[in-house]
Amino acid sequence: MVEGKLRSRTFRRIKVKTPGARVTVHYRRRKPNFAECGNCGVRLKAVPRALPFELKNMPKSAKRPERPFGGVLCSACMRAEIVARVRND
């Protein structure tokens, strides 16, 4: 029987063919959800869907776009925010 901690659906069950031609079940953590825009909720592009230990090994430029509000707002909301701030000054 498998360990109790692996019986929940926290882990994905992946069937892997071993070199001995047997198919075994490996348990891997599920990926987190996609990053969303803080304003409109649309899925952010260029933000990886990775686990924290995978993000730790990535360079900062791969974790989010290199622009104002990168990784927080989508490009359309970012433009609207910048225009609004300039108009208020």
N, C-alpha and C positions, 0 to 999 in steps of 0.2 A: 504494500500500500504506500501511496505517496505521503510525504510529510503533510501535517495538518495545515501549515501556513500556505501551502501551495494549492489547497483544495478550493480556496475562494477564487473569484474571478478577477482579483487584483492582478494576477499574472495571466498573460496570454499563453495559450497552449500551442506550441509550434511542433509539427511533426518533422523530424530530421532523420534522414537516412544515414546510418552509420557505415563506416568502411566494411563492417562485417555483413552488410546487406540487410540489417534489421532496421525497422522503423521504430524510433523511440520518441517520446514526448519530452521536449525541453520547455522550460517555463521562463518567460522573459517579461520584464515589466512593461506595462502599457505606456505608450507615448502620451505626453500631455496634450491638451487641446491646443488649437491654433491661437496665436496672439490676436487680439481684437483691438480695434480703434477705441480709444477712451471716449470719443465723442459720438460717433454714429454706429459703432459696433461691427463694422465691416472687417473681414479677415485681413490682417496686415501681410503685405508681401515682403519678401527678403528677411523675414524673421524666422529662424529655424524652429522646427517642432522637435526639440531634443530634451533629454533628461538633464538635470542639473550637473551630473558628473561629465556629461558630454559637452555641455556649454562651457564648463570650466577650462577645457582644453582647446577651445576655439579662440581665435583672435577676436578682439573687440569689434573689429570692422565686419566680421562675419555674423555677429550676434544681432545686429540691427543696422538700418541704413544710416549713412553718414550725412545727416541733414538735421535741421532744427526739428525737434519733437520726434526724431527717428525712434521707432519702436514703440511709440505711444499713440500718435495720431496717424491716420492715413494721409496721403498726399493732398487730397482735396480739402480735408479739414485743416491741415497744416496751412495751406494757402489762405483759407478763410480766416484763420486765427491771426496770421501775420497781417493781412489786410485790415482786420478789425483793430489790431493794436496800433498800426500806423495811423489810422483814421482818428483814434482817440487821443493821440498826442497833440 
